[in-house]
Amino acid sequence: MKKILFISGHLTNGGAQRVVSVVTSSLAEKGYDVSLLLFTRSKAEYPISPKVKIVSISENGEDYQKVSLFQRARFIRKYLKQFKPDVAVGFLEGGYALYISSIGMRFKKIASTRIDPEVIMRAKGFRAKINRAWFRSADYIVVQTESQRKRLPQKLAKKSVTIENPISDKALSIEKSTYSSCKKIVMAGRLAKQKNYPMVFRAISTVKQKYPDIHVDIFGLGDEQENLAKQISEMHLNENITLRGWSTDTIGEMVKYDAFILSSNYEGLPNSLMEAMAVGLPCISTDCTTGPSDLIKDGTNGFLVPVDDDKMLASRITELIEMDEDKRFKIGYSARKNLSDNYNSQVILKKWEDLILK
């Protein structure tokens, strides 16, 4: 039986973490010996199959901070020797931890980039150097889109494989069937600078002049929560924008709304956008270098706006509000069909299985 190890920082509040939960669970259910090593646990984790063996360096974030870098690496290396994986996959921070902890050990290693590769290649600092070394040493690199693959340095592109994010079966089992005036908008994602929520704040300030009952709910947690709450208050948007915190059922929340916005400066292949499209919401996204344009054909199954262009975003929001309901439905239906046909879990998991067996 093939022994597969996945390493991830945690299992909550992020698209990459959701992919880890889906892929590990599916492989374990198919009979593979799957283990998941986490840096820390959380009460609000994505669901995972009981057949996946989970080990963690610590039980919570506070305790994890007390563990030195040396102790973390020693823990991972000890588990690698105990589990003896045939293949190990490192996601995000789990990648560089796998690289450092497995030096001199012989098994196949798969790196996974979840953002525009050029962001990784241009980054500065010690961690950035370790990430690049990890990419160079890995046997394969999983990218999410062909556009990402093209942006890798040539040597890395030769050993890269495109495996898109799987859309969850739950997302495809729920369908938005009725639309009101499109004044109830949802967003979901980490509260981080990368997501550029202030762009949305400025757009809503414009739209509210014509439609004062416009409202945006934002689901997610992150380091920018305090700053964003302050901006909302200073811009007098407390009646129009609400930070809703973390939800264990974002998909279930999405169907309560009439449209979705993604405002990121850069992305890989954004899960929140995929989930919103899968349930049939008309979506507006920034056209960052990789990701949204792989999913959205502008004007057909959603809308693309330039990065940080709040005026164009305001215009698109207004257009959706004033659009005929049948046209909104057609846009949402086209989005849903694209996700159902090309990103369903069976199609994507077959790609992971093929790579691991290879």
C-alpha positions as CSV (number, residue, x, y, z in Angstrom):
1,M,0.0,0.0,0.0
2,K,1.3,3.4,-1.0
3,K,2.2,5.5,2.1
4,I,1.5,9.2,1.5
5,L,2.3,12.1,3.9
6,F,0.8,15.6,3.6
7,I,2.3,18.5,5.7
8,S,0.3,21.7,6.3
9,G,0.5,24.4,9.0
10,H,-3.1,23.9,10.0
11,L,-6.5,22.8,8.7
12,T,-8.6,25.9,9.0
13,N,-9.5,29.3,7.3
14,G,-7.9,29.0,3.9
15,G,-8.3,27.6,0.4
16,A,-5.1,25.5,0.6
17,Q,-6.2,23.9,3.8
18,R,-9.6,23.0,2.3
19,V,-7.8,21.3,-0.6
20,V,-5.7,19.4,1.9
21,S,-8.8,18.1,3.7
22,V,-10.5,17.0,0.5
23,V,-7.5,15.4,-1.1
24,T,-6.2,13.5,2.0
25,S,-9.7,12.3,2.8
26,S,-10.4,11.0,-0.7
27,L,-7.1,9.2,-1.0
28,A,-7.6,7.6,2.4
29,E,-11.1,6.5,1.5
30,K,-9.6,4.9,-1.6
31,G,-7.4,2.7,0.6
32,Y,-4.1,4.5,0.6
33,D,-2.2,4.9,3.9
34,V,-2.5,8.6,4.4
35,S,-1.0,10.7,7.2
36,L,-1.4,14.4,7.8
37,L,1.2,16.3,9.8
38,L,-0.1,19.7,11.1
39,F,1.8,22.4,12.9
40,T,-1.2,23.1,15.1
41,R,-4.8,22.1,15.6
42,S,-7.9,24.3,15.9
43,K,-11.6,23.8,16.9
44,A,-12.7,25.2,13.5
45,E,-11.1,22.7,11.2
46,Y,-12.3,21.6,7.8
47,P,-13.9,18.1,7.9
48,I,-11.6,15.2,7.3
49,S,-12.0,11.4,6.9
50,P,-11.3,9.4,10.1
51,K,-9.1,7.2,7.9
52,V,-6.5,9.9,7.7
53,K,-3.9,9.7,10.5
54,I,-3.4,13.1,12.0
55,V,-0.4,14.1,14.1
56,S,0.4,17.7,15.2
57,I,3.4,19.5,16.7
58,S,1.0,21.3,19.1
59,E,-2.7,21.4,20.0
60,N,-3.1,25.1,19.6
61,G,-1.4,28.2,18.2
62,E,-0.3,29.5,21.6
63,D,1.6,26.3,22.5
64,Y,3.0,26.2,19.0
65,Q,4.7,29.5,19.4
66,K,6.6,28.1,22.4
67,V,8.2,25.4,20.3
68,S,11.6,26.4,18.8
69,L,12.4,26.0,15.1
70,F,14.9,23.3,16.0
71,Q,12.2,21.4,18.0
72,R,9.7,21.7,15.1
73,A,12.2,20.3,12.6
74,R,13.2,17.5,15.0
75,F,9.5,16.5,15.5
76,I,8.9,16.4,11.7
77,R,12.1,14.5,11.0
78,K,11.3,11.9,13.8
79,Y,7.8,11.4,12.3
80,L,9.3,11.0,8.8
81,K,11.5,8.2,10.1
82,Q,8.6,6.6,11.9
83,F,6.0,6.8,9.1
84,K,8.5,6.2,6.2
85,P,6.4,7.7,3.4
86,D,6.7,6.8,-0.2
87,V,5.6,10.3,-1.2
88,A,5.4,13.5,0.9
89,V,3.5,16.6,-0.2
90,G,4.2,20.0,1.4
91,F,1.6,22.7,1.3
92,L,2.5,26.3,2.0
93,E,4.6,26.5,5.2
94,G,4.5,22.7,5.3
95,G,6.7,22.8,2.2
96,Y,9.7,24.5,3.6
97,A,9.4,22.6,6.9
98,L,9.5,19.3,4.9
99,Y,12.5,20.6,3.0
100,I,14.5,21.4,6.1
101,S,13.4,18.3,8.1
102,S,14.0,15.7,5.3
103,I,17.6,16.7,4.2
104,G,19.4,13.4,3.4
105,M,16.2,11.3,3.5
106,R,15.2,9.3,0.4
107,F,11.6,9.5,-0.7
108,K,9.7,11.4,-3.3
109,K,8.7,14.9,-2.5
110,I,6.0,17.1,-4.1
111,A,5.9,20.9,-3.6
112,S,2.7,22.8,-4.2
113,T,2.4,26.5,-5.0
114,R,-0.9,28.1,-4.2
115,I,-0.2,31.6,-5.6
116,D,1.4,33.3,-8.6
117,P,4.9,31.7,-8.7
118,E,6.5,35.0,-9.5
119,V,5.4,36.2,-6.0
120,I,7.5,33.4,-4.6
121,M,10.4,34.0,-6.9
122,R,10.6,37.7,-6.1
123,A,10.1,37.5,-2.4
124,K,12.9,38.5,-0.1
125,G,14.2,37.2,3.2
126,F,15.4,33.9,4.7
127,R,12.0,32.1,4.4
128,A,11.8,33.1,0.7
129,K,15.2,31.6,0.0
130,I,14.2,28.4,1.8
131,N,11.0,28.2,-0.3
132,R,13.0,28.6,-3.5
133,A,15.4,25.9,-2.4
134,W,12.5,23.6,-1.6
135,F,11.1,24.1,-5.1
136,R,14.4,23.3,-6.7
137,S,14.9,20.1,-4.6
138,A,11.3,18.8,-5.0
139,D,10.7,15.9,-7.4
140,Y,7.6,17.6,-8.7
141,I,5.8,20.9,-8.3
142,V,2.1,21.1,-8.4
143,V,0.6,24.3,-9.8
144,Q,-3.0,25.2,-10.0
145,T,-3.3,26.5,-13.5
146,E,-1.4,26.5,-16.8
147,S,-0.9,30.2,-16.5
148,Q,1.0,29.6,-13.2
149,R,3.1,26.9,-15.0
150,K,4.2,29.4,-17.6
151,R,5.4,31.8,-15.0
152,L,7.8,29.3,-13.4
153,P,11.5,29.5,-14.3
154,Q,12.1,27.0,-17.1
155,K,14.0,24.4,-15.0
156,L,11.1,24.3,-12.5
157,A,8.4,24.3,-15.2
158,K,9.8,21.1,-16.6
159,K,9.0,19.2,-13.5
160,S,5.7,20.9,-12.8
161,V,2.2,19.4,-13.0
162,T,-1.1,21.3,-13.3
163,I,-3.7,20.1,-10.8
164,E,-6.5,22.4,-10.2
165,N,-8.3,22.8,-6.9
166,P,-11.2,20.4,-6.5
167,I,-14.6,21.9,-6.0
168,S,-16.4,20.2,-3.1
169,D,-19.3,17.9,-3.7
170,K,-21.3,19.9,-1.2
171,A,-20.9,23.1,-3.4
172,L,-22.2,21.2,-6.4
173,S,-25.1,19.8,-4.4
174,I,-26.4,23.3,-3.6
175,E,-27.8,25.6,-6.2
176,K,-28.9,29.2,-6.0
177,S,-32.2,29.3,-7.8
178,T,-33.7,32.7,-7.0
179,Y,-32.2,36.2,-7.1
180,S,-33.4,39.4,-5.5
181,S,-32.0,42.8,-6.3
182,C,-28.3,41.8,-5.9
183,K,-27.8,44.2,-3.0
184,K,-26.8,41.3,-0.7
185,I,-23.2,40.5,-1.5
186,V,-20.8,38.0,0.1
187,M,-17.1,37.8,0.3
188,A,-14.9,35.1,1.9
189,G,-11.2,34.8,2.5
190,R,-8.4,35.6,4.9
191,L,-8.4,39.2,6.2
192,A,-5.0,39.9,4.7
193,K,-3.5,42.7,2.6
194,Q,-3.3,40.4,-0.4
195,K,-7.1,40.3,-0.5
196,N,-7.4,44.1,-0.9
197,Y,-10.7,44.6,0.9
198,P,-10.2,48.4,1.0
199,M,-10.9,48.4,-2.8
200,V,-14.3,47.0,-2.0
201,F,-14.9,49.6,0.7
202,R,-14.3,52.4,-1.7
203,A,-16.5,50.8,-4.3
204,I,-19.4,50.4,-1.8
205,S,-19.0,54.0,-0.8
206,T,-19.7,54.9,-4.4
207,V,-22.6,52.5,-4.9
208,K,-24.4,53.4,-1.6
209,Q,-24.9,56.9,-3.0
210,K,-27.5,55.5,-5.4
211,Y,-28.4,52.3,-3.5
212,P,-28.1,53.1,0.3
213,D,-29.3,49.6,1.2
214,I,-26.4,47.8,-0.4
215,H,-24.7,45.4,2.0
216,V,-21.6,43.2,2.0
217,D,-20.8,40.4,4.5
218,I,-17.2,39.3,4.7
219,F,-16.4,35.8,6.1
220,G,-12.9,35.1,7.3
221,L,-10.3,35.9,9.9
222,G,-6.8,37.3,9.7
223,D,-4.2,39.8,10.8
224,E,-5.9,42.8,9.2
225,Q,-9.2,42.4,11.0
226,E,-8.6,45.3,13.4
227,N,-7.4,47.6,10.6
228,L,-10.3,46.7,8.3
229,A,-12.9,47.3,11.1
230,K,-11.4,50.7,11.7
231,Q,-11.5,51.6,8.0
232,I,-15.2,50.5,7.8
233,S,-16.0,52.8,10.7
234,E,-14.0,55.8,9.4
235,M,-15.7,55.5,6.0
236,H,-19.1,55.4,7.7
237,L,-19.9,52.0,6.2
238,N,-21.0,50.2,9.4
239,E,-24.5,49.9,7.9
240,N,-23.2,48.5,4.6
241,I,-20.3,46.2,5.4
242,T,-20.0,43.6,8.2
243,L,-17.0,41.4,9.1
244,R,-18.7,38.1,10.0
245,G,-15.7,36.1,11.2
246,W,-15.0,32.5,10.5
247,S,-17.7,30.2,9.3
248,T,-17.5,26.4,9.3
249,D,-20.1,26.4,6.5
250,T,-19.1,29.1,4.0
251,I,-20.9,27.3,1.1
252,G,-24.1,27.2,3.1
253,E,-23.8,30.9,3.8
254,M,-23.1,31.8,0.2
255,V,-26.5,30.7,-1.1
256,K,-28.2,33.3,1.2
257,Y,-26.6,36.0,-1.0
258,D,-27.1,37.3,-4.5
259,A,-23.6,38.0,-5.7
260,F,-19.9,37.4,-4.8
261,I,-16.8,39.6,-4.9
262,L,-13.1,38.7,-4.9
263,S,-10.8,41.8,-4.7
264,S,-7.3,40.2,-4.4
265,N,-4.1,41.7,-5.7
266,Y,-2.8,38.2,-6.5
267,E,-4.1,34.6,-6.3
268,G,-3.4,31.1,-7.2
269,L,-6.8,29.5,-8.0
270,P,-9.2,31.0,-5.4
271,N,-11.4,28.5,-3.7
272,S,-13.9,31.0,-2.4
273,L,-14.5,32.2,-6.0
274,M,-14.8,28.6,-7.2
275,E,-17.4,27.8,-4.5
276,A,-19.4,30.9,-5.2
277,M,-19.5,30.1,-8.9
278,A,-20.3,26.4,-8.1
279,V,-23.5,27.4,-6.2
280,G,-24.5,29.7,-9.1
281,L,-23.7,33.2,-7.8
282,P,-22.9,35.9,-10.4
283,C,-19.3,36.8,-9.4
284,I,-17.1,39.9,-9.8
285,S,-13.4,39.3,-9.5
286,T,-10.2,41.3,-10.0
287,D,-8.3,40.1,-13.0
288,C,-5.1,39.3,-11.1
289,T,-2.3,37.6,-13.0
290,T,-3.3,34.0,-12.3
291,G,-6.6,32.4,-11.2
292,P,-9.8,34.3,-11.9
293,S,-9.3,34.6,-15.6
294,D,-8.9,30.8,-15.7
295,L,-12.4,30.5,-14.2
296,I,-14.3,33.5,-15.6
297,K,-15.0,34.5,-19.1
298,D,-15.8,38.2,-18.7
299,G,-19.5,39.0,-19.3
300,T,-20.5,35.3,-19.8
301,N,-20.1,33.5,-16.5
302,G,-18.9,36.4,-14.4
303,F,-17.1,39.7,-14.5
304,L,-13.4,40.7,-14.3
305,V,-12.2,44.1,-13.2
306,P,-8.6,45.5,-13.1
307,V,-6.8,45.0,-9.8
308,D,-7.4,47.9,-7.3
309,D,-9.9,49.6,-9.7
310,D,-12.7,50.5,-7.3
311,K,-14.5,52.7,-9.9
312,M,-14.8,49.8,-12.3
313,L,-15.9,47.5,-9.4
314,A,-18.6,50.0,-8.4
315,S,-19.8,50.1,-12.0
316,R,-20.0,46.3,-12.2
317,I,-21.9,46.1,-8.9
318,T,-24.4,48.7,-10.1
319,E,-24.7,46.8,-13.4
320,L,-25.6,43.6,-11.5
321,I,-28.2,45.4,-9.3
322,E,-29.9,46.9,-12.4
323,M,-29.6,43.7,-14.5
324,D,-32.6,41.6,-15.5
325,E,-33.0,38.6,-13.1
326,D,-33.0,36.2,-16.0
327,K,-29.7,37.5,-17.2
328,R,-28.2,37.2,-13.7
329,F,-29.5,33.6,-13.5
330,K,-27.8,32.8,-16.9
331,I,-24.5,34.1,-15.7
332,G,-24.7,32.1,-12.5
333,Y,-25.8,29.0,-14.4
334,S,-22.9,29.3,-16.8
335,A,-20.5,29.6,-13.9
336,R,-21.9,26.6,-12.1
337,K,-21.7,24.4,-15.3
338,N,-18.0,25.4,-15.8
339,L,-17.2,24.3,-12.3
340,S,-19.3,21.1,-12.5
341,D,-17.7,20.0,-15.8
342,N,-14.1,20.8,-15.2
343,Y,-13.3,21.0,-11.4
344,N,-15.4,18.3,-9.8
345,S,-13.6,16.3,-7.2
346,Q,-13.3,13.0,-9.1
347,V,-11.6,14.7,-12.1
348,I,-9.1,16.5,-9.8
349,L,-8.4,13.6,-7.4
350,K,-7.6,11.3,-10.4
351,K,-4.8,13.8,-11.3
352,W,-3.4,13.6,-7.7
353,E,-3.6,9.9,-7.7
354,D,-1.9,9.6,-11.1
355,L,1.0,11.9,-9.9
356,I,1.5,10.0,-6.7
357,L,1.5,6.6,-8.4
358,K,3.9,8.0,-11.0
